[in-house]
Amino acid sequence: PPERANDVILLDPRDTARPPGFNILEVHDEGQKDLVVNEVVQILQKLAARLNPESIGPMFEHYLRNALLALIEDPKATLVDVPRMFVDADFRKGILARNTNPTVLQFWEREFAQSQRGQLSADMLSYVISKLGRFIGSRVMRNLIGQAKSAFDVRTVMDEGKILLCSLSKGSLGDINSDLLGFVLVSKIQIAALSRSALP
């Protein structure tokens, strides 16, 4: 109805003139960080396993999780930055300078540093990056998930009774990208709903 027109939020990936930002790694409090990383790992594992069930193992999860745990400490980081953690030493150093998680620091400063000395390094880099390339290689998806600031906050949508409409057309996005966006939306809605437990 006309009186609700200003409450409508439209997430349409096909809007290439003004693509709405939708940062998967954006968090609004410290308590959400682990929850968001776990959700993103599960989503990417699920999608990558659909493409090639035999290619997903504990090493993929281990490397991906440590990249995400490092990146989520930087408010400007997005999913597009994951490959940079593995190939850009200066970028990685800047991200780790903000990190205080001892487990994450040990992974990057010791485990990852040691893996750089052999063939394992090249194998692992191509392994992780190839799984993400399908999602971040698409210009439409990169326009959405590559922006540091999201166009809207799901928790605010809930709290203020807004109307959120999302176009997940497989015809324009493709199956995998449509599924990725759908999984992320459902995950964001679930995290926002759980965060409301603090309300009286």
Secondary structure, 3 states (H helix, E strand, C coil): CHHHHHHEEEECCCCCCCCCCCCCCCCCCCCHHHHHHHHHHHHHHHHHHHHCHHHCCHHHHHHHHHHHHHHCCCCCCCHHHHHHHHHCHHHHHHHHHCCCCHHHHHHHHHHHHHHCCCHHHHHHHHHHHHHHHHHHCCHHHHHHHCCCCCCCCHHHHHHCCCEEEECCCHHHHCHHHHHHHHHHHHHHHHHHHHHHHHCC
